[in-house]
């Protein structure tokens, strides 16, 4: 009975409550009809009518005009009618109604803005230009909708830009900032090809940004500088993406590639992208510029060190060419008796570069470029009864065919097929003794690559740019190097072939407006006759903007090297003469891990920068070739090879003035480099031959006025010790007891020693002052350059000696002499452009 009573009371209560609600609902129903009123006004009226609290954001309702009617509507119905056909919805939370703006993806049309950035004078692609889109009414960069950086070919793409009116801004170092209004986006993509106006046009030279280890002078890029912790032969040199094995000219006073035909130089010693691989040193990637499409023109340069002729121009409306020939001859002019020196370097250099560019369509190009470099070094060595004549010749040749395409607004693609070759021939003529057959003293070597590569860049969205590619290299080596050249054993290899295949991927990820990361990796498979190796090399780098003028940067990279430069004994200590040997079951690939962390701050609108960077590098399976004076039967390099590890670390302080009449770089490097082998020095590490504790670098360029320029370059590294170039880790048995028969080859148990620093590099000193005068004669443009240079690259740094011995391998040795900053020698150059 009690349960029935409770149920009856509950029913009466519910019916009574519903009646009250119905009465209240009938009371809060209103009718209205509004024409052309603001949405803000309509919402305010609803709050008065229904006594409801409606919360909204002003900018969501500003500028919206509506026309609406409603007959006997409650608050929910009224809101639905008022907000109909807008992108605003509502939700009731407690006693409040919340309005919120919802972007209907199906109604938003997104666009991609892409194109190319070029120099307005030369029509060359501009690399690393920053392109960004911002709102038309914005006066700062806080409302940037998207941005991109041009790649090596000047291409950029900014995806997923909504309808609207915007401003596109393009900034590049050395160029005037360019802005263009974008009033409408009526298609899914918009192509904008931009030409920037240079702030100042220099006579010649290459400006290098972001690389404290390399300095630019008025006459081009200086290459005679070692990257810290790695010799120059561990650096990889590329020309339009094709490998050049040994482009360094003897002495280093010439630019590696004629600066008149180069368009851009990408330099990297850490944070190496996955698209590069195979060398544990740095990367120097040079791109050739296209020939002029306006008219045929030429430039002739005559000087006491070298001469150069350049011709460029159009072939057809869509085809252009450029060709340059250069010859260096310091021994001719510098060998004059007025200098009072008889140790002028007897070197010669010849170089030929050509490129043909054909524009198939606006977004498709075909390019064919060729490079031929030929170097010679000769000398004569007199002994008591003998005369040694040496003739060295090394040559590089490259033929590279590339197709560059933009299939869609968000995809960049290029394919290349390149043939690369390097060879040397060395002749040693030893007269005065009939016991030697001069033919057996000569050496020759050649290495040839056939490389195929496909590279793609996908601009996925505003946060991600994907890069990926495949690279296949077929390599052939033919070698017949005599023991007289190596001073240890011959290196003979007949038509040896190998195959190297690499796949790489990278995501350029904008984690936030102030954090930018590059994450990727490279996997490589290498096989030669009888050996197969593989490696996976992850790469990571990050940049964090602390504020508008300061940022942190860091990177971690691993690199695996499968072919190795030989520079351990014999004439191959005379850089840049070298050959490469390949990884085998006994000679394992070298692997390095490079960690770098630094900070950079700019001043006065980025005119000045100051940076501090630290690095640590650890390598395993580094190689040395050890010999001794025991009569042990060792016939190949593999028999003499030992493997160890290396570590290097240091800091670099660099200050730069980046633009203006006066530009320059001042840098200081403090570093340590050590090697470690179980068979040497009781397994304890010792200083690397390339250990340079202190290095000072100074470069300056000053534009006095439109007609006069002055530049200076100084590099100074104190000497560690004087150097006698001999076989690495030579065991000195003078005064030592004979080793017992059971003593191993690397044992130190007998009374001898190993001179583990016998090939330590001496100090490095270079000084160059230059004054340039521009002239305009009739229709010709010309300039005259007067340079004062110290003996670096002009005087022969090597002093040869003949030794009286019956052992053919020990008939000679070489002393590497220190080069002083003074005296300075004059060099004159005259150029005429037509």
VOGU-3710 file (C-alpha; in Angstrom, 3 decimals, decimal comma):
1> xxxxxxxxxx> 0,000/0,000/0,000  2,907/2,330/0,857  4,524/1,663/-2,541  1,275/2,506/-4,393  0,981/5,765/-2,449  4,594/6,742/-3,298  4,021/5,984/-6,981  0,826/8,080/-7,026  2,576/11,056/-5,369  5,455/10,830/-7,867
11> xxxxxxxxxx> 3,096/10,880/-10,851  1,285/13,936/-9,471  4,657/15,702/-8,933  5,892/15,004/-12,474  2,645/16,149/-14,069  2,700/19,322/-12,001  6,366/20,030/-12,948  5,701/19,443/-16,653  2,741/21,796/-16,517  4,941/24,491/-14,970
21> xxxxxxxxxx> 7,643/23,960/-17,603  5,083/24,092/-20,378  3,728/27,315/-19,018  7,206/28,757/-18,727  8,080/27,565/-22,263  4,912/29,141/-23,629  5,856/32,334/-21,833  9,447/32,394/-23,351  8,442/32,041/-26,978  8,902/35,066/-29,215
31> xxxxxxxxxx> 8,416/36,027/-32,818  10,745/38,353/-34,772  11,816/39,266/-38,283  15,137/41,013/-38,930  16,532/42,184/-42,278  20,208/43,125/-42,748  21,152/43,262/-39,083  24,534/42,440/-37,610  25,011/39,070/-35,988  26,292/40,794/-32,851
41> xxxxxxxxxx> 23,078/42,855/-32,605  20,895/39,786/-33,140  22,652/37,859/-30,357  22,366/40,807/-27,967  18,603/40,987/-28,710  18,198/37,275/-27,982  19,874/37,733/-24,601  17,311/40,462/-23,754  14,305/38,491/-25,041  15,109/35,188/-23,351
51> xxxxxxxxxx> 17,115/36,441/-20,349  19,906/34,050/-21,269  23,652/34,511/-20,899  25,264/34,000/-24,319  29,088/34,043/-24,445  30,993/34,654/-27,708  34,283/36,016/-29,072  33,982/39,405/-30,738  36,129/38,586/-33,784  33,998/35,503/-34,525
61> xxxxxxxxxx> 30,860/37,612/-35,096  32,356/40,847/-36,427  31,269/41,903/-39,900  28,560/39,232/-40,301  25,175/40,493/-41,597  22,101/38,270/-41,383  18,422/38,276/-42,344  16,264/35,967/-40,228  12,683/35,449/-39,061  11,178/33,266/-36,365
71> xxxxxxxxxx> 7,517/32,746/-35,233  6,890/31,593/-31,666  10,428/30,297/-31,155  12,071/29,326/-27,921  15,723/30,186/-27,302  17,071/27,018/-28,912  15,026/27,506/-32,070  15,882/31,194/-32,214  19,623/30,514/-31,926  19,473/27,859/-34,617
81> xxxxxxxxxx> 17,737/30,269/-37,001  20,067/33,185/-36,218  23,236/31,108/-36,646  22,000/29,302/-39,746  24,359/29,601/-42,725  27,248/30,803/-40,554  30,301/28,907/-39,302  29,229/29,383/-35,656  27,595/26,742/-33,487  26,441/26,745/-29,863
91> xxxxxxxxxx> 26,469/24,555/-26,788  24,791/25,028/-23,388  26,987/24,583/-20,341  25,135/25,056/-17,082  23,354/28,398/-17,168  25,413/29,750/-20,092  25,208/29,333/-23,844  28,657/29,231/-25,495  29,089/30,212/-29,143  32,104/28,882/-30,989
101> xxxxxxxxxx> 33,402/29,134/-34,517  33,857/25,857/-36,366  35,760/25,764/-39,639  33,978/23,488/-42,045  36,768/21,693/-43,836  34,557/20,797/-46,750  33,841/24,483/-47,369  37,485/25,677/-47,161  39,453/25,745/-50,409  43,208/25,315/-49,845
111> xxxxxxxxxx> 45,856/26,332/-52,354  49,557/25,783/-53,013  51,848/28,676/-53,921  55,074/27,573/-55,611  57,733/28,855/-57,970  61,398/29,677/-58,491  63,616/32,467/-57,176  66,356/33,785/-59,463  68,920/36,556/-59,715  67,518/39,414/-61,822
121> xxxxxxxxxx> 70,899/40,073/-63,449  72,232/36,571/-64,129  68,955/34,557/-64,017  70,725/32,064/-61,754  68,809/30,137/-59,109  69,070/31,581/-55,595  69,547/28,978/-52,880  68,295/29,310/-49,291  66,031/32,278/-49,977  63,216/32,490/-47,410
131> xxxxxxxxxx> 59,699/32,810/-48,864  56,705/33,369/-46,586  53,028/34,281/-46,883  51,400/36,682/-44,426  48,071/38,447/-44,137  47,694/41,590/-46,214  46,891/43,809/-43,235  49,736/42,507/-41,068  52,672/44,781/-40,342  54,826/42,093/-38,721
141> xxxxxxxxxx> 55,664/38,412/-39,112  53,352/37,134/-36,389  50,557/36,331/-38,837  52,660/34,184/-41,197  50,458/31,483/-42,732  53,290/29,447/-44,239  56,893/29,632/-45,354  59,473/27,740/-47,363  63,181/27,878/-48,141  64,390/27,545/-51,723
151> xxxxxxxxxx> 66,340/24,393/-52,496  69,570/24,069/-54,470  67,672/24,858/-57,687  65,781/27,893/-56,361  62,453/26,035/-56,031  59,944/26,655/-53,222  56,440/25,439/-52,392  54,012/26,587/-49,675  50,980/24,265/-49,431  47,527/24,574/-47,831
161> xxxxxxxxxx> 46,970/28,329/-48,021  43,234/29,224/-47,626  41,350/31,744/-49,753  42,163/35,342/-48,996  44,365/38,319/-49,755  48,000/38,000/-48,771  51,502/39,379/-49,175  54,345/37,104/-50,295  57,763/38,174/-48,990  61,087/36,865/-50,334
171> xxxxxxxxxx> 64,353/37,469/-48,483  67,854/36,341/-49,454  71,300/37,359/-48,275  72,809/39,920/-50,657  69,477/40,811/-52,308  66,786/43,423/-51,856  63,691/42,142/-50,045  60,856/41,521/-52,500  57,128/41,749/-51,699  54,163/40,987/-53,933
181> xxxxxxxxxx> 50,421/41,169/-53,206  48,308/38,093/-53,867  44,739/39,352/-54,348  42,971/36,120/-55,203  43,552/32,386/-55,333  41,060/31,145/-57,905  42,923/27,917/-58,708  44,258/25,035/-56,651  47,835/26,243/-57,232  49,551/29,506/-58,093
191> xxxxxxxxxx> 53,027/29,684/-59,647  55,149/32,733/-58,831  58,596/32,994/-60,419  60,505/35,793/-58,706  63,689/37,638/-59,666  65,568/39,414/-56,877  67,722/42,497/-57,301  71,269/42,191/-55,887  72,237/44,759/-53,278  75,752/44,912/-54,677
201> xxxxxxxxxx> 77,351/43,210/-57,662  80,941/42,171/-56,974  83,517/41,668/-59,687  84,070/38,050/-58,762  84,193/35,707/-55,819  81,948/33,470/-53,813  80,264/34,561/-50,590  79,989/31,758/-48,075  77,456/31,973/-45,276  77,445/29,881/-42,145
211> xxxxxxxxxx> 80,829/28,230/-42,478  83,540/29,373/-40,081  86,163/27,001/-41,492  86,230/28,466/-44,988  86,952/32,061/-45,925  86,088/33,998/-49,059  88,422/36,451/-50,746  87,958/38,733/-53,708  89,367/36,106/-56,034  87,180/33,182/-55,065
221> xxxxxxxxxx> 86,902/30,391/-52,587  90,018/29,434/-50,668  90,369/25,680/-50,459  93,677/25,159/-48,703  92,106/24,677/-45,281  91,589/21,419/-43,406  88,292/20,769/-41,704  88,906/20,255/-38,038  89,598/16,664/-37,024  89,645/15,417/-40,628
231> xxxxxxxxxx> 92,209/15,793/-43,419  91,037/17,305/-46,678  91,134/13,951/-48,458  88,221/12,811/-46,262  86,029/15,637/-47,574  83,599/14,916/-50,378  83,637/17,262/-53,379  80,603/17,444/-55,660  79,955/19,420/-58,826  76,233/19,717/-59,593
241> xxxxxxxxxx> 75,744/16,598/-57,488  78,426/14,530/-59,269  81,475/13,375/-57,317  84,877/14,847/-58,159  87,502/12,633/-56,552  90,480/14,957/-56,279  89,827/18,532/-57,468  92,435/20,141/-55,197  95,210/21,794/-57,168  98,769/21,481/-55,934
251> xxxxxxxxxx> 99,559/24,208/-53,406  95,952/25,361/-53,044  96,410/28,931/-54,307  93,750/28,422/-56,984  90,099/27,922/-56,270  89,097/24,283/-56,602  86,595/25,187/-59,330  86,813/28,459/-61,248  84,602/30,875/-59,295  83,474/32,567/-62,518
261> xxxxxxxxxx> 81,323/29,547/-63,432  80,029/28,622/-59,969  76,583/29,693/-58,829  76,389/28,468/-55,252  78,506/26,618/-52,722  77,014/24,435/-50,008  79,440/23,672/-47,210  78,773/21,349/-44,320  80,967/19,853/-41,627  78,141/18,541/-39,453
271> xxxxxxxxxx> 74,400/18,153/-39,618  74,998/16,390/-42,933  71,722/15,636/-44,754  71,003/11,978/-45,629  71,354/12,793/-49,331  75,124/12,892/-48,741  77,147/9,864/-47,762  80,327/7,891/-48,212  82,879/10,286/-46,662  83,489/10,867/-42,957
281> xxxxxxxxxx> 84,792/14,408/-43,495  82,865/17,450/-44,673  80,843/18,151/-47,808  81,675/20,767/-50,456  78,872/20,838/-53,049  79,333/23,351/-55,873  76,725/24,142/-58,507  77,515/25,580/-61,933  75,591/28,569/-63,170  73,673/28,585/-66,436
291> xxxxxxxxxx> 74,928/30,561/-69,391  73,434/33,935/-70,258  70,162/33,827/-72,223  70,442/37,462/-73,302  73,530/37,630/-75,516  76,893/36,034/-76,215  79,597/37,504/-73,995  83,115/36,569/-72,957  85,723/37,294/-70,326  89,496/37,054/-70,626
301> xxxxxxxxxx> 91,819/37,027/-67,613  95,608/37,205/-67,840  97,872/36,938/-64,817  101,283/35,958/-63,575  99,857/32,841/-61,887  97,100/31,806/-64,288  94,924/32,788/-67,238  91,268/32,127/-67,934  88,871/32,447/-70,873  85,093/32,256/-70,431
311> xxxxxxxxxx> 82,396/32,361/-73,131  78,637/32,146/-72,542  75,404/32,923/-74,312  72,181/31,608/-75,859  72,060/28,852/-78,465  68,309/29,092/-78,998  65,541/30,869/-77,132  65,339/28,029/-74,609  68,978/26,840/-74,654  72,130/28,435/-73,268
321> xxxxxxxxxx> 75,761/27,444/-72,823  78,781/28,400/-70,756  82,360/27,198/-71,214  85,481/28,142/-69,297  89,131/27,207/-69,701  91,851/27,965/-67,154  95,587/27,346/-67,032  97,900/27,853/-64,060  101,671/28,300/-64,359  103,261/29,698/-61,165
331> xxxxxxxxxx> 106,647/28,253/-62,048  106,995/30,539/-65,093  106,533/34,034/-63,707  107,433/33,231/-60,109  110,611/31,492/-61,181  112,223/34,730/-62,299  115,584/35,367/-60,705  114,438/38,692/-59,233  112,817/36,761/-56,394  116,123/35,141/-55,569
341> xxxxxxxxxx> 114,562/31,715/-55,014  115,366/28,403/-56,653  112,621/26,436/-54,877  109,664/27,719/-56,881  107,079/24,977/-57,218  107,177/23,390/-60,679  103,469/22,820/-61,054  100,957/23,280/-63,826  97,169/23,199/-63,873  94,661/22,975/-66,703
351> xxxxxxxxxx> 90,906/23,063/-66,272  87,986/22,968/-68,705  84,339/23,354/-67,620  81,228/23,451/-69,784  77,464/23,393/-69,317  74,456/23,337/-71,643  70,985/24,113/-70,255  67,780/23,408/-72,164  64,417/24,545/-70,803  61,855/22,086/-72,176
361> xxxxxxxxxx> 58,931/23,791/-70,439  58,629/26,294/-67,650  58,872/23,453/-65,106  61,212/21,052/-66,905  64,916/21,465/-67,637  67,647/19,252/-69,049  71,271/20,044/-68,199  74,538/18,559/-69,417  77,795/19,625/-67,801  81,386/18,446/-68,121
371> xxxxxxxxxx> 84,556/19,004/-66,118  88,168/18,173/-66,935  91,017/18,975/-64,572  94,664/18,141/-65,199  97,569/18,807/-62,781  101,317/18,266/-63,063  104,186/18,430/-60,603  107,834/17,869/-61,566  111,143/17,976/-59,749  114,721/16,723/-59,854
381> xxxxxxxxxx> 116,679/15,343/-56,910  120,475/15,158/-57,029  122,418/12,708/-54,896  126,111/11,996/-54,649  126,119/9,620/-57,606  122,504/9,518/-58,762  119,811/11,756/-60,184  116,095/11,201/-59,559  113,541/12,816/-61,860  109,917/12,753/-60,729
391> xxxxxxxxxx> 106,920/13,516/-62,929  103,447/13,461/-61,349  100,205/13,842/-63,272  96,661/13,494/-61,900  93,423/14,088/-63,762  89,702/14,368/-62,962  86,893/14,136/-65,487  83,122/14,359/-64,992  80,188/14,106/-67,400  76,781/14,698/-65,810
401> xxxxxxxxxx> 73,311/14,614/-67,422  70,388/15,844/-65,299  66,656/16,269/-65,729  64,945/18,669/-63,305  61,156/18,663/-63,134  58,257/20,088/-61,127  55,458/17,570/-61,864  53,040/19,195/-59,407  52,983/22,310/-57,288  54,090/20,289/-54,238
411> xxxxxxxxxx> 56,616/17,925/-55,815  60,165/18,616/-56,989  62,082/15,892/-58,817  65,421/15,388/-60,492  67,187/12,462/-62,107  70,868/12,326/-62,973  73,337/10,019/-64,655  76,989/10,873/-64,064  80,288/9,412/-65,166  83,206/10,329/-62,911
421> xxxxxxxxxx> 86,832/9,372/-63,322  90,157/10,010/-61,618  93,582/8,767/-62,615  97,229/9,475/-61,990  100,508/8,542/-63,614  103,809/8,809/-61,755  107,187/8,451/-63,404  110,423/8,018/-61,415  113,629/8,033/-63,486  116,682/7,053/-61,466
431> xxxxxxxxxx> 119,917/7,576/-63,428  123,515/6,901/-62,599  123,084/3,287/-61,585  122,519/0,343/-63,900  121,075/-1,890/-61,190  117,644/-0,278/-61,468  115,179/-0,740/-64,274  113,494/2,646/-64,631  110,330/1,094/-66,031  109,674/-0,711/-62,749
441> xxxxxxxxxx> 109,614/2,592/-60,853  106,546/4,059/-62,561  103,021/3,930/-61,123  99,531/4,344/-62,502  96,034/4,276/-61,041  92,465/4,891/-62,210  89,025/4,819/-60,593  85,771/5,308/-62,512  82,176/5,662/-61,287  78,916/5,335/-63,162
451> xxxxxxxxxx> 76,263/6,885/-60,936  72,484/6,976/-61,247  70,389/9,043/-58,873  66,742/9,986/-58,407  65,801/12,604/-55,827  62,329/13,834/-54,831  61,104/16,591/-52,523  57,478/16,589/-51,411  56,002/19,651/-49,724  53,377/17,759/-47,748
461> xxxxxxxxxx> 52,000/20,562/-45,584  53,124/23,621/-43,672  54,955/21,529/-41,082  56,568/18,790/-43,170  58,799/18,688/-46,232  59,776/15,169/-47,231  62,966/14,391/-49,142  63,919/10,961/-50,422  66,108/9,388/-53,037  67,947/6,383/-54,409
471> xxxxxxxxxx> 71,592/6,387/-55,509  73,347/3,544/-57,349  77,078/3,615/-58,151  79,031/1,119/-60,219  82,764/1,538/-59,555  85,823/0,154/-61,342  89,436/0,361/-60,147  92,615/-0,445/-62,044  95,917/-0,003/-60,236  99,617/-0,724/-60,684
481> xxxxxxxxxx> 101,432/1,310/-58,027  105,083/0,440/-57,478  106,774/-0,050/-54,124  109,144/2,778/-55,050  106,119/5,121/-54,895  104,532/3,635/-51,762  107,860/2,850/-50,015  106,234/-0,268/-48,565  104,587/-2,721/-51,001  103,081/-2,498/-54,496
491> xxxxxxxxxx> 99,355/-1,933/-54,884  98,123/-3,939/-57,860  94,450/-4,298/-58,737  93,199/-5,316/-62,180  89,734/-4,120/-63,281  88,284/-4,514/-59,815  84,572/-3,628/-59,686  82,136/-2,857/-56,867  78,517/-1,794/-56,450  77,196/0,722/-53,933
501> xxxxxxxxxx> 73,448/1,283/-53,451  71,963/3,839/-51,061  68,418/4,821/-50,086  67,800/7,933/-47,996  64,891/9,794/-46,431  64,502/13,044/-44,524  61,624/14,933/-42,927  62,125/18,664/-42,496  59,754/19,190/-39,618  58,564/22,536/-38,260
511> xxxxxxxxxx> 57,654/21,412/-34,766  56,624/24,943/-33,799  57,186/28,477/-35,084  60,475/28,520/-33,166  61,670/24,904/-33,438  62,853/23,370/-36,688  64,170/19,819/-37,018  65,535/17,550/-39,723  65,108/13,831/-39,088  66,202/11,127/-41,470
521> xxxxxxxxxx> 68,683/8,456/-42,339  70,636/6,733/-45,056  70,989/3,004/-45,596  73,757/1,714/-47,849  74,704/-1,639/-49,310  78,233/-2,076/-50,625  79,618/-5,118/-52,406  82,873/-5,802/-54,176  84,456/-9,006/-55,331  84,066/-11,300/-52,339
531> xxxxxxxxxx> 82,856/-8,811/-49,690  79,417/-7,423/-48,826  78,756/-4,668/-46,283  75,700/-2,705/-45,213  75,104/0,246/-42,926  72,300/2,364/-41,499  73,270/5,960/-40,739  70,711/8,079/-38,836  70,859/11,864/-39,146  69,261/14,462/-36,890
541> xxxxxxxxxx> 69,594/18,216/-36,530  67,588/20,893/-34,750  67,417/24,673/-34,572  65,671/26,482/-31,710  64,985/30,215/-31,860  65,420/31,660/-28,393  64,370/35,066/-29,674  64,458/37,047/-32,891  68,245/37,428/-32,790  69,508/34,289/-31,055
551> xxxxxxxxxx> 69,193/30,585/-31,757  70,582/27,258/-30,616  71,590/24,561/-33,078  72,666/20,981/-32,728  73,096/17,848/-34,794  73,975/14,177/-34,602  75,151/12,346/-37,712  76,678/8,960/-38,435  78,533/8,295/-41,682  80,014/5,112/-43,131
561> xxxxxxxxxx> 82,898/5,220/-45,605  83,552/2,244/-47,894  86,404/3,574/-50,052  89,403/5,169/-48,376  92,105/7,620/-49,487  95,645/6,339/-49,111  97,998/8,872/-47,538  100,274/6,876/-45,312  103,662/6,552/-46,965  105,717/7,281/-50,018
571> xxxxxxxxxx> 104,888/10,040/-52,469  101,274/9,902/-51,298  102,248/11,995/-48,304  102,617/14,814/-50,868  99,080/16,134/-50,902  97,066/16,123/-53,159  98,583/13,012/-54,796  96,548/10,029/-53,633  94,682/6,889/-54,530  91,679/5,096/-53,045
581> xxxxxxxxxx> 91,486/1,538/-51,774  88,232/-0,297/-51,119  86,835/-2,065/-48,081  87,425/-5,805/-47,921  87,042/-8,549/-45,341  90,348/-7,430/-43,803  89,936/-3,676/-44,369  86,609/-2,853/-42,751  84,507/0,258/-43,523  85,148/3,308/-41,365
591> xxxxxxxxxx> 82,215/4,643/-39,343  82,044/8,034/-37,633  79,588/9,679/-35,270  79,594/13,471/-35,206  77,865/15,514/-32,475  77,687/19,291/-32,678  76,082/21,907/-30,421  76,260/25,669/-30,688  74,646/29,054/-30,278  74,555/32,063/-32,603
601> xxxxxxxxxx> 73,483/35,636/-31,963  73,000/38,405/-34,515  73,236/42,149/-34,033  72,034/45,234/-35,888  69,488/43,525/-38,150  71,759/40,509/-38,712  74,629/42,623/-40,007  76,893/41,110/-37,334  76,852/37,563/-35,982  78,744/35,873/-33,178
611> xxxxxxxxxx> 78,686/32,100/-32,775  80,148/29,490/-30,469  80,091/25,841/-31,528  81,465/22,694/-29,929  81,851/19,273/-31,493  82,797/15,713/-30,679  83,650/13,087/-33,271  84,349/9,407/-32,736  85,461/7,034/-35,502  86,013/3,289/-35,572
621> xxxxxxxxxx> 87,931/1,169/-38,074  90,324/3,903/-39,102  93,304/2,533/-41,008  97,056/2,770/-40,816  99,707/0,826/-42,711  102,664/-0,224/-40,603  105,999/-1,565/-41,786  109,288/-2,386/-40,130  112,815/-3,358/-41,042  112,366/-7,083/-40,457
631> xxxxxxxxxx> 112,638/-9,349/-43,505  109,010/-10,450/-43,222  107,095/-11,526/-46,290  104,302/-8,970/-46,615  103,164/-8,463/-50,179  99,887/-6,489/-50,056  98,436/-3,453/-48,327  96,013/-5,725/-46,494  98,978/-7,482/-44,872  100,301/-4,177/-43,542
641> xxxxxxxxxx> 96,987/-2,685/-42,458  95,959/-2,180/-38,844  92,625/-0,823/-37,610  91,953/1,448/-34,696  89,786/4,269/-33,460  89,973/8,040/-33,409  88,345/10,808/-31,468  88,397/14,551/-31,895  86,744/17,401/-30,052  86,969/21,158/-29,860
651> xxxxxxxxxx> 85,256/24,522/-30,000  85,033/27,244/-32,632  84,402/30,922/-31,967  83,396/32,845/-35,049  82,389/36,459/-35,630  81,195/37,824/-38,955  80,163/41,055/-40,566  77,793/39,867/-43,253  77,015/42,848/-45,453  77,903/46,460/-46,077
661> xxxxxxxxxx> 81,007/48,032/-47,558  83,133/46,104/-45,079  82,531/42,366/-44,663  84,700/39,797/-42,982  85,227/36,813/-40,713  87,342/36,335/-37,610  87,527/32,812/-36,175  89,470/30,812/-33,624  89,551/27,012/-33,350  90,713/25,058/-30,317
671> xxxxxxxxxx> 90,772/21,318/-30,915  92,276/17,968/-30,008  92,559/14,874/-32,215  93,811/11,444/-31,140  94,283/8,021/-32,726  94,435/4,662/-31,003  95,689/1,276/-32,236  96,139/-1,863/-30,172  99,441/-2,606/-31,921  100,978/0,839/-31,388
681> xxxxxxxxxx> 102,138/2,706/-28,289  101,079/-0,138/-25,995  97,480/0,465/-27,025  97,483/4,037/-25,688  96,107/6,865/-27,809  98,426/9,442/-29,343  98,076/12,717/-31,220  96,786/12,429/-34,776  98,965/13,762/-37,604  96,150/16,259/-38,200
691> xxxxxxxxxx> 96,017/17,454/-34,611  96,105/21,243/-34,721  95,645/22,695/-31,284  95,122/26,327/-32,289  94,038/27,853/-35,557  93,335/31,514/-36,294  91,470/32,651/-39,398  90,845/36,155/-40,660  89,163/37,278/-43,867  88,190/40,784/-44,933
701> xxxxxxxxxx> 86,639/42,476/-47,955  86,291/46,266/-48,160  84,599/48,148/-50,988  86,351/51,504/-50,924  84,091/52,857/-53,672  82,599/51,629/-56,933  86,050/51,349/-58,507  88,326/50,119/-55,715  88,138/47,049/-53,457  90,548/45,650/-50,910
711> xxxxxxxxxx> 90,641/42,148/-49,414  92,830/40,220/-47,006  93,144/36,600/-45,937  95,238/35,212/-43,106  95,336/31,678/-41,672  97,784/30,833/-38,927  98,382/27,555/-37,100  101,397/27,223/-34,785  103,769/24,351/-35,465  103,707/21,264/-33,287
721> xxxxxxxxxx> 107,098/20,007/-34,473  109,237/19,770/-37,596  108,276/16,859/-39,797  110,186/14,245/-41,729  107,737/12,475/-44,020  108,502/8,779/-43,746  106,617/5,535/-43,568  103,980/5,686/-40,865  105,050/4,292/-37,491  108,546/3,420/-38,704
731> xxxxxxxxxx> 110,388/1,195/-36,219  113,812/2,690/-35,619  116,386/-0,049/-34,984  119,431/2,196/-34,622  121,282/0,940/-31,568  118,613/-1,664/-30,914  119,231/-5,315/-30,318  117,994/-7,691/-33,031  114,538/-8,965/-32,320  114,241/-12,652/-31,491
741> xxxxxxxxxx> 112,542/-14,831/-34,118  109,389/-15,296/-32,063  108,772/-11,565/-31,564  105,681/-10,361/-33,401  105,812/-7,640/-36,000  104,254/-4,986/-33,743  105,872/-6,091/-30,493  107,711/-3,436/-28,491  109,493/-5,937/-26,219  112,867/-5,372/-27,856
751> xxxxxxxxxx> 114,980/-2,245/-27,419  113,517/-0,249/-30,277  110,804/2,346/-30,535  108,044/3,538/-32,813  108,004/7,204/-33,774  104,231/7,557/-33,621  104,360/11,269/-34,541  106,800/11,011/-37,433  104,222/12,389/-39,871  102,781/15,142/-37,680
761> xxxxxxxxxx> 101,781/18,141/-39,805  103,753/21,355/-39,352  102,227/24,766/-38,809  100,063/26,250/-41,511  100,580/29,895/-42,451  98,944/31,776/-45,280  98,754/35,513/-45,929  97,250/37,241/-48,930  96,504/40,933/-49,560  94,598/42,047/-52,640
771> xxxxxxxxxx> 93,719/45,378/-54,266  91,214/45,495/-57,153  90,632/48,385/-59,576  87,561/48,379/-61,822  87,732/50,039/-65,215  85,205/50,795/-67,935  86,673/51,272/-71,405  84,216/51,916/-74,233  81,937/48,845/-74,314  84,337/46,762/-72,260
781> xxxxxxxxxx> 84,333/46,154/-68,548  87,657/45,288/-66,940  89,507/45,124/-63,663  93,089/44,862/-62,444  94,071/42,908/-59,325  97,364/43,266/-57,483  97,988/40,619/-54,852  100,743/40,166/-52,299  101,113/36,533/-51,207  103,435/34,586/-48,977
791> xxxxxxxxxx> 105,151/31,451/-50,241  102,151/29,152/-49,648  101,407/27,453/-52,962  104,159/29,352/-54,773  107,274/27,838/-53,247  107,734/24,084/-53,208  107,137/23,013/-49,580  108,874/19,652/-50,075  112,613/19,071/-49,856  113,694/15,803/-51,457
801> xxxxxxxxxx> 116,783/13,770/-50,557  118,438/10,709/-52,088  119,805/8,048/-49,743  122,718/5,715/-50,427  121,160/2,281/-49,940  120,526/-0,848/-51,936  116,913/-1,036/-50,736  114,786/0,415/-53,512  112,028/1,461/-51,102  114,441/3,609/-49,085
811> xxxxxxxxxx> 116,209/5,416/-51,901  114,555/8,722/-51,062  112,803/10,708/-48,376  111,063/14,067/-48,211  111,046/16,837/-45,627  107,937/19,024/-45,404  109,183/22,542/-44,799  107,349/25,173/-42,818  105,978/28,124/-44,796  106,512/31,546/-43,223
821> xxxxxxxxxx> 104,119/34,490/-43,405  106,828/36,680/-44,929  108,193/37,698/-47,381  105,270/38,529/-49,687  105,434/38,061/-53,453  103,526/40,226/-55,960  100,961/38,684/-58,317  99,232/40,649/-61,085  95,977/39,825/-62,871  94,114/41,730/-65,616
831> xxxx> 90,576/40,857/-66,761  88,510/42,109/-69,694  84,798/41,344/-70,115  83,107/41,822/-73,484
//
